[in-house]
Amino acid sequence: MNALDIKIRKEAIKSSVVLGLILLSLNIFLFYLITSISKSPMMVLVIGPQLLSIVLPLFIAILLSINIRKKVGGYWTFKQAATGIFILFLIAYLVKIIGNDLVFDKFIEPHSVEKIQAADIDAKIIILQQKHSSEKEITQAIGDLKKYFATQQNVSVWSIIQGDVMFILFLFLFALAMASFLRNAKYVPASAEQ
């Protein structure tokens, strides 16, 4: 491993901690947005989760990846880019999981799942009332939503591990895709390679 590879990994680790803390902060803000701040059903069900958990983190990850490339001299091969970006994603994911699942959900908001479910149910009721649905339709929809929540709570340890492995595989594939766009290897003439 050469000095550039080591530098890429060090910069990726630093940036990944920053990204992980940003993701954790966005996740906590999204929780409070859904459960306390927002009374708009569209914000609770669609806009908030999509914007704060997909679009904004993706934009920040791209900026951090470009920043890593700049800090290591502006040039890196596809392999170096993929390695650096994957490290960025993996450690950020671990920081978010540890901060959210092990700290926030256990100590700060131990009833976070129930609060989010209650906010989802309230938002669903408001949407159905705005559509002038009957009480029977509302009751049926809420019953279906509660059944869905019940199936989500009965998750085995194996399925959690399987889900994490699948997500890490997705992160790797996404890192490869980003590396193909962000690679910027310095041109080396064929005569100089000998």
PASEBA-1860 file (N, C-alpha, C; in nm, 3 decimals):
! residues 194
1> MNALDIKI> 0.086/-0.117/0.000/0.000/0.000/0.000/0.091/0.124/0.000 ~ 0.064/0.213/-0.095/0.149/0.332/-0.105/0.097/0.445/-0.017 ~ 0.171/0.554/-0.015/0.138/0.668/0.073/0.004/0.731/0.035 ~ -0.027/0.734/-0.095/-0.154/0.792/-0.138/-0.272/0.709/-0.087 ~ -0.261/0.577/-0.093/-0.368/0.490/-0.044/-0.391/0.512/0.105 ~ -0.283/0.525/0.180/-0.295/0.549/0.324/-0.360/0.684/0.351 ~ -0.318/0.785/0.275/-0.376/0.918/0.291/-0.525/0.918/0.256 ~ -0.563/0.846/0.151/-0.704/0.836/0.112/-0.784/0.773/0.225
9> RKEAIKSS> -0.733/0.667/0.283/-0.805/0.599/0.391/-0.818/0.688/0.515 ~ -0.712/0.760/0.548/-0.719/0.850/0.664/-0.822/0.960/0.642 ~ -0.820/1.021/0.524/-0.916/1.127/0.493/-1.059/1.072/0.487 ~ -1.074/0.950/0.436/-1.206/0.889/0.430/-1.260/0.862/0.570 ~ -1.174/0.818/0.660/-1.217/0.793/0.798/-1.260/0.922/0.866 ~ -1.181/1.029/0.849/-1.219/1.158/0.908/-1.354/1.205/0.853 ~ -1.368/1.199/0.721/-1.492/1.245/0.659/-1.610/1.155/0.695 ~ -1.583/1.026/0.714/-1.692/0.934/0.747/-1.751/0.963/0.885
17> VVLGLILL> -1.666/1.002/0.979/-1.716/1.038/1.111/-1.805/1.162/1.101 ~ -1.761/1.259/1.020/-1.843/1.379/0.998/-1.976/1.340/0.934 ~ -1.972/1.258/0.829/-2.096/1.215/0.761/-2.185/1.136/0.857 ~ -2.126/1.049/0.936/-2.204/0.971/1.032/-2.275/1.059/1.133 ~ -2.205/1.160/1.184/-2.267/1.252/1.280/-2.375/1.336/1.214 ~ -2.354/1.375/1.088/-2.459/1.448/1.015/-2.581/1.359/0.995 ~ -2.559/1.233/0.955/-2.672/1.140/0.937/-2.746/1.117/1.068 ~ -2.673/1.102/1.175/-2.734/1.084/1.306/-2.817/1.207/1.344
25> SLNIFLFY> -2.761/1.325/1.323/-2.833/1.448/1.355/-2.959/1.462/1.270 ~ -2.949/1.431/1.141/-3.066/1.437/1.054/-3.172/1.336/1.096 ~ -3.128/1.219/1.138/-3.220/1.115/1.183/-3.295/1.158/1.309 ~ -3.223/1.218/1.402/-3.285/1.266/1.526/-3.380/1.382/1.495 ~ -3.336/1.474/1.409/-3.423/1.585/1.370/-3.548/1.533/1.300 ~ -3.533/1.433/1.214/-3.647/1.375/1.144/-3.745/1.312/1.242 ~ -3.692/1.246/1.346/-3.778/1.188/1.449/-3.863/1.297/1.514 ~ -3.798/1.406/1.556/-3.874/1.513/1.622/-3.965/1.587/1.524
33> LITSISKS> -3.926/1.596/1.399/-4.011/1.658/1.298/-4.138/1.577/1.282 ~ -4.124/1.446/1.273/-4.239/1.359/1.252/-4.328/1.353/1.376 ~ -4.267/1.346/1.493/-4.348/1.323/1.614/-4.394/1.448/1.685 ~ -4.324/1.560/1.669/-4.358/1.677/1.750/-4.383/1.803/1.671 ~ -4.293/1.834/1.581/-4.295/1.964/1.516/-4.404/1.975/1.410 ~ -4.403/1.881/1.317/-4.490/1.893/1.200/-4.629/1.836/1.226 ~ -4.726/1.911/1.183/-4.865/1.862/1.190/-4.918/1.836/1.049 ~ -4.833/1.857/0.948/-4.872/1.834/0.809/-4.853/1.687/0.774
41> PMMVLVIG> -4.958/1.620/0.727/-4.944/1.478/0.691/-4.842/1.455/0.579 ~ -4.835/1.547/0.483/-4.739/1.531/0.374/-4.595/1.541/0.426 ~ -4.572/1.627/0.522/-4.438/1.642/0.578/-4.401/1.516/0.657 ~ -4.497/1.460/0.729/-4.472/1.341/0.811/-4.448/1.218/0.724 ~ -4.527/1.201/0.620/-4.523/1.077/0.543/-4.432/1.082/0.421 ~ -4.416/1.199/0.359/-4.346/1.201/0.231/-4.225/1.294/0.230 ~ -4.249/1.422/0.244/-4.144/1.521/0.220/-4.030/1.509/0.322 ~ -4.062/1.507/0.449/-3.960/1.499/0.553/-3.870/1.378/0.539
49> PQLLSIVL> -3.927/1.257/0.536/-3.842/1.138/0.525/-3.760/1.132/0.397 ~ -3.818/1.171/0.285/-3.744/1.165/0.158/-3.632/1.267/0.154 ~ -3.661/1.388/0.194/-3.562/1.495/0.187/-3.449/1.473/0.288 ~ -3.486/1.442/0.412/-3.385/1.434/0.518/-3.314/1.300/0.527 ~ -3.370/1.195/0.470/-3.302/1.067/0.483/-3.243/1.017/0.351 ~ -3.274/1.082/0.239/-3.220/1.037/0.111/-3.146/1.149/0.038 ~ -3.216/1.256/0.005/-3.160/1.360/-0.082/-3.046/1.436/-0.015 ~ -3.069/1.489/0.102/-2.967/1.568/0.171/-2.843/1.485/0.206
57> PLFIAILL> -2.856/1.363/0.262/-2.736/1.282/0.288/-2.658/1.247/0.161 ~ -2.729/1.221/0.052/-2.661/1.191/-0.074/-2.580/1.311/-0.121 ~ -2.638/1.429/-0.114/-2.568/1.551/-0.153/-2.444/1.572/-0.065 ~ -2.458/1.553/0.065/-2.345/1.571/0.157/-2.237/1.466/0.130 ~ -2.277/1.342/0.102/-2.179/1.237/0.072/-2.100/1.269/-0.055 ~ -2.167/1.323/-0.154/-2.097/1.360/-0.277/-1.997/1.472/-0.249 ~ -2.040/1.573/-0.172/-1.949/1.683/-0.138/-1.829/1.633/-0.058 ~ -1.853/1.544/0.038/-1.741/1.490/0.117/-1.647/1.406/0.032
65> SINIRKKV> -1.701/1.331/-0.063/-1.617/1.250/-0.152/-1.529/1.339/-0.239 ~ -1.587/1.446/-0.291/-1.508/1.541/-0.370/-1.402/1.607/-0.282 ~ -1.438/1.637/-0.158/-1.343/1.697/-0.065/-1.227/1.601/-0.034 ~ -1.256/1.473/-0.019/-1.149/1.374/0.003/-1.054/1.376/-0.116 ~ -1.110/1.376/-0.236/-1.026/1.376/-0.357/-0.936/1.499/-0.360 ~ -0.991/1.615/-0.323/-0.911/1.738/-0.321/-0.799/1.727/-0.218 ~ -0.829/1.672/-0.101/-0.729/1.665/0.007/-0.614/1.570/-0.024 ~ -0.637/1.474/-0.113/-0.531/1.379/-0.146/-0.459/1.418/-0.275
73> GGYWTFKQ> -0.484/1.538/-0.320/-0.410/1.587/-0.436/-0.492/1.601/-0.563 ~ -0.617/1.562/-0.561/-0.703/1.580/-0.678/-0.704/1.464/-0.775 ~ -0.616/1.367/-0.755/-0.610/1.253/-0.846/-0.619/1.124/-0.768 ~ -0.707/1.036/-0.815/-0.713/0.901/-0.761/-0.771/0.808/-0.867 ~ -0.728/0.684/-0.861/-0.776/0.586/-0.958/-0.915/0.538/-0.917 ~ -0.974/0.458/-1.002/-1.106/0.403/-0.972/-1.102/0.320/-0.843 ~ -0.999/0.238/-0.830/-0.987/0.153/-0.710/-0.971/0.239/-0.585 ~ -0.888/0.341/-0.591/-0.868/0.430/-0.476/-0.997/0.506/-0.443
81> AATGIFIL> -1.066/0.553/-0.547/-1.193/0.623/-0.525/-1.296/0.530/-0.462 ~ -1.307/0.409/-0.515/-1.405/0.314/-0.461/-1.372/0.278/-0.317 ~ -1.245/0.259/-0.286/-1.204/0.227/-0.150/-1.236/0.342/-0.055 ~ -1.197/0.462/-0.092/-1.221/0.579/-0.007/-1.369/0.605/0.014 ~ -1.447/0.596/-0.093/-1.591/0.623/-0.082/-1.660/0.513/-0.001 ~ -1.619/0.388/-0.020/-1.680/0.280/0.058/-1.648/0.294/0.206 ~ -1.524/0.331/0.238/-1.489/0.356/0.378/-1.575/0.469/0.434 ~ -1.590/0.574/0.355/-1.675/0.687/0.395/-1.815/0.639/0.429
89> FLIAYLVK> -1.875/0.561/0.342/-2.013/0.513/0.362/-2.023/0.416/0.479 ~ -1.930/0.320/0.485/-1.938/0.215/0.586/-1.924/0.270/0.728 ~ -1.825/0.352/0.751/-1.804/0.405/0.886/-1.915/0.502/0.923 ~ -1.962/0.582/0.826/-2.074/0.673/0.853/-2.198/0.593/0.892 ~ -2.222/0.481/0.823/-2.336/0.394/0.856/-2.321/0.337/0.997 ~ -2.201/0.295/1.032/-2.178/0.240/1.166/-2.197/0.347/1.275 ~ -2.149/0.468/1.249/-2.168/0.578/1.345/-2.316/0.605/1.364 ~ -2.390/0.609/1.254/-2.534/0.635/1.261/-2.606/0.523/1.336
97> IIGNDLVF> -2.572/0.398/1.307/-2.637/0.284/1.374/-2.607/0.286/1.524 ~ -2.482/0.305/1.559/-2.446/0.307/1.701/-2.513/0.424/1.771 ~ -2.506/0.542/1.712/-2.566/0.660/1.773/-2.717/0.653/1.782 ~ -2.780/0.602/1.678/-2.926/0.600/1.676/-2.983/0.479/1.749 ~ -2.943/0.361/1.708/-3.003/0.239/1.762/-2.957/0.205/1.903 ~ -2.831/0.233/1.932/-2.779/0.195/2.063/-2.785/0.306/2.168 ~ -2.780/0.431/2.125/-2.781/0.541/2.222/-2.916/0.612/2.223 ~ -2.955/0.669/2.109/-3.077/0.749/2.105/-3.202/0.666/2.138
105> DKFIEPHS> -3.218/0.553/2.069/-3.339/0.470/2.090/-3.342/0.401/2.226 ~ -3.228/0.377/2.286/-3.226/0.307/2.416/-3.231/0.401/2.535 ~ -3.165/0.516/2.525/-3.152/0.602/2.641/-3.229/0.734/2.631 ~ -3.227/0.798/2.515/-3.290/0.930/2.502/-3.438/0.918/2.473 ~ -3.474/0.837/2.375/-3.615/0.817/2.336/-3.645/0.668/2.329 ~ -3.664/0.602/2.443/-3.687/0.458/2.439/-3.820/0.417/2.374 ~ -3.913/0.509/2.360/-4.042/0.478/2.297/-4.054/0.543/2.160 ~ -3.941/0.557/2.091/-3.940/0.626/1.962/-4.024/0.555/1.857
113> VEKIQAAD> -4.020/0.423/1.855/-4.096/0.347/1.756/-4.246/0.372/1.773 ~ -4.293/0.367/1.897/-4.436/0.390/1.922/-4.476/0.533/1.885 ~ -4.389/0.630/1.910/-4.420/0.769/1.877/-4.428/0.790/1.726 ~ -4.337/0.728/1.653/-4.341/0.740/1.507/-4.465/0.670/1.451 ~ -4.499/0.555/1.507/-4.620/0.486/1.462/-4.744/0.570/1.489 ~ -4.751/0.633/1.605/-4.865/0.719/1.637/-4.873/0.837/1.541 ~ -4.758/0.896/1.507/-4.756/1.008/1.413/-4.801/0.963/1.274 ~ -4.758/0.842/1.233/-4.801/0.788/1.103/-4.952/0.765/1.101
121> IDAKIIIL> -5.005/0.711/1.209/-5.149/0.686/1.217/-5.226/0.817/1.212 ~ -5.181/0.916/1.288/-5.247/1.047/1.287/-5.246/1.109/1.148 ~ -5.130/1.101/1.080/-5.119/1.156/0.945/-5.212/1.083/0.848 ~ -5.219/0.951/0.862/-5.306/0.871/0.775/-5.453/0.908/0.797 ~ -5.492/0.929/0.923/-5.630/0.968/0.953/-5.662/1.104/0.891 ~ -5.571/1.199/0.902/-5.593/1.332/0.845/-5.608/1.323/0.694 ~ -5.522/1.246/0.628/-5.530/1.231/0.483/-5.663/1.167/0.443 ~ -5.705/1.063/0.513/-5.831/0.997/0.480/-5.951/1.088/0.506
129> QQKHSSEK> -5.943/1.169/0.612/-6.052/1.264/0.639/-6.059/1.371/0.532 ~ -5.943/1.415/0.483/-5.942/1.514/0.375/-5.999/1.458/0.245 ~ -5.987/1.328/0.227/-6.044/1.262/0.109/-6.191/1.226/0.130 ~ -6.245/1.264/0.246/-6.385/1.238/0.283/-6.416/1.088/0.285 ~ -6.322/1.011/0.339/-6.341/0.867/0.353/-6.439/0.840/0.466 ~ -6.509/0.727/0.455/-6.604/0.691/0.560/-6.529/0.641/0.683 ~ -6.599/0.635/0.797/-6.538/0.585/0.921/-6.493/0.440/0.904 ~ -6.569/0.364/0.826/-6.534/0.224/0.803/-6.402/0.215/0.725
137> EITQAIGD> -6.384/0.299/0.624/-6.261/0.299/0.547/-6.142/0.343/0.632 ~ -6.166/0.443/0.716/-6.060/0.491/0.805/-6.020/0.382/0.903 ~ -6.118/0.317/0.963/-6.092/0.208/1.059/-6.016/0.095/0.991 ~ -6.056/0.060/0.869/-5.989/-0.047/0.794/-5.843/-0.009/0.764 ~ -5.821/0.113/0.719/-5.686/0.159/0.685/-5.597/0.162/0.809 ~ -5.650/0.208/0.921/-5.572/0.212/1.045/-5.542/0.071/1.094 ~ -5.639/-0.019/1.080/-5.616/-0.159/1.117/-5.505/-0.222/1.033 ~ -5.507/-0.193/0.902/-5.401/-0.244/0.815/-5.264/-0.188/0.853
145> LKKYFATQ> -5.263/-0.059/0.888/-5.137/0.004/0.928/-5.085/-0.057/1.058 ~ -5.174/-0.083/1.152/-5.133/-0.145/1.278/-5.082/-0.288/1.257 ~ -5.145/-0.361/1.164/-5.096/-0.496/1.132/-4.955/-0.489/1.073 ~ -4.934/-0.391/0.987/-4.801/-0.373/0.928/-4.698/-0.343/1.036 ~ -4.733/-0.253/1.129/-4.641/-0.221/1.238/-4.611/-0.345/1.323 ~ -4.712/-0.428/1.345/-4.692/-0.549/1.425/-4.595/-0.645/1.356 ~ -4.605/-0.658/1.224/-4.513/-0.746/1.152/-4.370/-0.692/1.157 ~ -4.356/-0.559/1.162/-4.223/-0.498/1.167/-4.156/-0.519/1.303
153> QNVSVWSI> -4.235/-0.536/1.408/-4.179/-0.554/1.541/-4.133/-0.697/1.566 ~ -4.188/-0.792/1.494/-4.152/-0.932/1.513/-4.040/-0.971/1.416 ~ -3.927/-0.904/1.430/-3.814/-0.927/1.341/-3.708/-1.006/1.417 ~ -3.657/-1.110/1.352/-3.555/-1.194/1.417/-3.417/-1.129/1.404 ~ -3.326/-1.175/1.486/-3.188/-1.126/1.483/-3.126/-1.159/1.347 ~ -3.159/-1.276/1.296/-3.105/-1.317/1.166/-3.150/-1.221/1.056 ~ -3.276/-1.179/1.056/-3.323/-1.088/0.952/-3.261/-0.949/0.966 ~ -3.230/-0.908/1.090/-3.161/-0.780/1.111/-3.020/-0.788/1.053
161> IQGDVMFI> -2.950/-0.897/1.082/-2.814/-0.916/1.028/-2.819/-0.923/0.876 ~ -2.916/-0.996/0.824/-2.931/-1.008/0.680/-2.959/-0.871/0.617 ~ -3.042/-0.792/0.680/-3.072/-0.658/0.630/-2.949/-0.569/0.632 ~ -2.868/-0.578/0.738/-2.745/-0.499/0.746/-2.645/-0.541/0.639 ~ -2.633/-0.671/0.616/-2.542/-0.720/0.512/-2.587/-0.672/0.375 ~ -2.717/-0.679/0.350/-2.770/-0.632/0.222/-2.745/-0.481/0.205 ~ -2.762/-0.405/0.314/-2.739/-0.261/0.305/-2.592/-0.230/0.281 ~ -2.501/-0.305/0.345/-2.358/-0.286/0.323/-2.322/-0.320/0.178
169> LFLFLFAL> -2.384/-0.424/0.123/-2.362/-0.458/-0.017/-2.411/-0.343/-0.107 ~ -2.526/-0.286/-0.073/-2.577/-0.171/-0.147/-2.479/-0.053/-0.137 ~ -2.425/-0.030/-0.018/-2.327/0.078/-0.001/-2.204/0.054/-0.089 ~ -2.160/-0.070/-0.098/-2.045/-0.103/-0.181/-2.075/-0.076/-0.328 ~ -2.191/-0.119/-0.374/-2.228/-0.096/-0.513/-2.244/0.054/-0.542 ~ -2.300/0.126/-0.447/-2.316/0.270/-0.464/-2.180/0.339/-0.463 ~ -2.088/0.289/-0.380/-1.951/0.344/-0.378/-1.884/0.321/-0.513 ~ -1.905/0.204/-0.573/-1.850/0.177/-0.706/-1.907/0.274/-0.810
177> AMASFLRN> -2.038/0.297/-0.801/-2.101/0.390/-0.896/-2.047/0.532/-0.878 ~ -2.036/0.576/-0.754/-1.983/0.711/-0.730/-1.836/0.719/-0.772 ~ -1.760/0.613/-0.748/-1.618/0.613/-0.786/-1.603/0.626/-0.937 ~ -1.694/0.567/-1.013/-1.684/0.578/-1.158/-1.705/0.722/-1.204 ~ -1.783/0.799/-1.129/-1.805/0.940/-1.164/-1.696/1.032/-1.108 ~ -1.642/0.996/-0.993/-1.549/1.085/-0.925/-1.402/1.050/-0.945 ~ -1.374/0.942/-1.016/-1.233/0.906/-1.036/-1.169/1.014/-1.123 ~ -1.044/1.034/-1.100/-0.971/1.138/-1.172/-0.824/1.102/-1.167
185> AKYVPASA> -0.787/1.000/-1.238/-0.649/0.954/-1.235/-0.562/1.042/-1.323 ~ -0.443/1.066/-1.276/-0.347/1.147/-1.352/-0.302/1.064/-1.471 ~ -0.293/1.128/-1.587/-0.250/1.060/-1.708/-0.102/1.029/-1.699 ~ -0.069/0.904/-1.722/0.071/0.861/-1.722/0.098/0.803/-1.861 ~ 0.190/0.865/-1.938/0.220/0.812/-2.072/0.276/0.670/-2.064 ~ 0.253/0.594/-2.169/0.299/0.455/-2.173/0.449/0.444/-2.158 ~ 0.524/0.538/-2.212/0.670/0.533/-2.203/0.720/0.555/-2.059 ~ 0.641/0.627/-1.976/0.682/0.654/-1.839/0.656/0.535/-1.747
193> EQ> 0.571/0.442/-1.789/0.536/0.328/-1.705/0.649/0.226/-1.700 ~ 0.740/0.227/-1.797/0.846/0.126/-1.804/0.955/0.149/-1.708
END
